[in-house]
């Protein structure tokens, strides 16, 4: 007997004053044509990033709320290895971390030369999303086992998920065994009405110029709009429970609803003070 999915739907109407919180490649606020009119749009990726930043603030009490999405997994694993075994040098720990991750099937960018400041030769080709708990468990396993079993190591990177990983999922094209099914979907926010682009012409005056000099030291324009956004997200509770367990899923649901409602992308925030 299959169990029916239980979804929690979240609907938000949010009025945002003059702003440019999510830009396209030209620097203009993103838009979408819907119902035959051009509307303001804020991408789901942009808002999910803001939600993850909200999780990070709350993770001072619960570090399982927020994970890492990075190419520098080897460096972070090396630091965790050194934390658990103080006799390891950074170079030895980093080489061990790279070896373990390579054996698990993760590919490193060989085209980059050694950079002592940025560790470029220890970067994976793609961003890897993982939790602090997974990092600790993997380091513990590496230190306690001379021979690394690939399947056991991969299993550690699917358990002990952080909330953001459990919600938004992980796709590793090179190795589907490391994939995590997302338990949440977040829609692009769009305005409930048509928007007309507006342009803010600005100038900057050189404070040290002499009285004989005239004109501005800099001038430019910023495109902006104001809108009432309709925002939507859902959570598949059975999938969230599968990823986190019942107790953590209940806490995670509350955290997601809170941060979905209270966070905002930070584009041009200092220019417009659009925190609503």
C-alpha positions, -999 to +999 in steps of 0.1 A: +000+000+000+015+033-011+012+063+012-003+095-003+020+126-003+012+154+021+020+188+008+022+221+027+014+250+004+027+285+012+012+316-004+025+351+003+015+385-010+044+409-004+045+446-014+080+458-023+087+495-028+111+510-053+138+483-056+160+461-078+164+430-057+171+406-085+189+417-116+193+402-151+225+403-172+219+439-181+214+451-145+177+455-149+151+440-126+140+406-139+105+404-155+081+379-169+053+382-194+021+367-177-015+373-187-004+393-217+015+419-195+050+425-183+053+418-146+081+421-121+098+388-113+122+376-086+138+342-094+133+312-071+171+307-070+176+342-057+150+338-029+163+303-020+197+318-015+182+344+008+164+316+027+196+297+031+213+329+045+184+330+070+191+294+080+228+303+086+218+330+111+197+304+130+224+278+127+243+292+157+220+271+178+214+243+153+242+237+128+221+212+109+200+240+094+226+252+069+251+233+047+279+242+023+276+245-015+312+248-026+340+236-049+364+236-020+351+204-004+386+190-001+398+220+019+369+218+043+373+181+047+410+186+054+402+211+081+377+187+097+403+159+096+428+182+114+401+191+139+396+154+147+433+145+145+456+173+155+487+154+144+479+159+107+495+188+089+473+208+065+491+196+034+488+159+045+451+164+054+443+181+022+460+154+001+441+127+020+408+146+015+414+149-022+423+112-025+392+101-007+369+124-027+385+113-060+380+076-051+343+084-045+341+096-081+343+133-077+363+151-103+388+179-097+396+207-121+430+196-135+432+227-158+439+250-128+474+254-116+485+253-079+476+284-061+487+285-024+462+313-016+431+299-033+438+261-034+427+261-070+442+226-077+420+212-049+387+225-063+361+201-077+348+208-112+313+214-099+297+228-067+290+201-041+262+206-016+268+188+017+260+193+055+283+199+084+271+165+098+281+147+066+316+164+068+321+152+104+310+117+097+331+114+066+362+127+084+356+103+113+352+074+088+384+083+070+405+085+102+391+052+116+396+031+084+428+025+064+408+011+035+380+034+023+349+016+010+334+037-017+298+027-010+302+033+027+317+068+021+290+077-004+263+066+021+277+091+046+271+119+021+234+110+019+227+107+056+229+135+083+214+161+059+212+198+067+178+214+063+187+233+031+200+202+015+169+182+025+146+210+011+164+220-021+181+187-030+214+179-046+222+167-081+257+153-090+256+145-127+289+125-125+275+102-098+237+099-094+242+079-062+250+112-044+218+128-056+193+140-029+157+144-039+144+179-031+114+180-007+105+216-016+096+236-047+098+274-048+082+293-076+095+325-092+077+354-075+058+376-100+038+408-095+000+408-094+000+437-119+018+451-148+050+470-142+066+498-163+104+502-161+116+533-143+151+547-143+169+565-115+195+590-129+222+597-104+253+618-101+282+619-078+301+652-070+338+653-061+338+667-026+374+680-030+369+699-063+376+736-064+351+764-068+363+769-104+354+734-114+319+723-124+301+692-133+299+657-117+326+632-112+303+603-121+268+598-135+247+568-143+213+552-142+197+523-123+165+506-135+140+498-108+103+491-102+079+487-074+054+458-071+032+436-050+046+401-055+027+368-054+051+342-039+045+304-037+063+274-023+054+239-013+069+212+009+064+174+004+063+164+041+068+127+034+100+135+014+112+159+041+106+132+068+125+107+046+154+132+044+155+143+080+134+121+102+101+130+119+114+152+147+138+174+126+112+176+098+088+193+122+114+219+132+125+223+096+090+230+084+087+259+109+121+272+099+113+272+062+080+290+067+096+316+089+125+323+065+104+321+034+082+349+048+109+371+064+139+370+041+146+390+010+172+390-018+198+418-012+202+434-046+207+472-044+194+471-008+216+500+003+203+522-025+166+515-019+161+503+017+134+480+005+132+457+035+095+449+039 
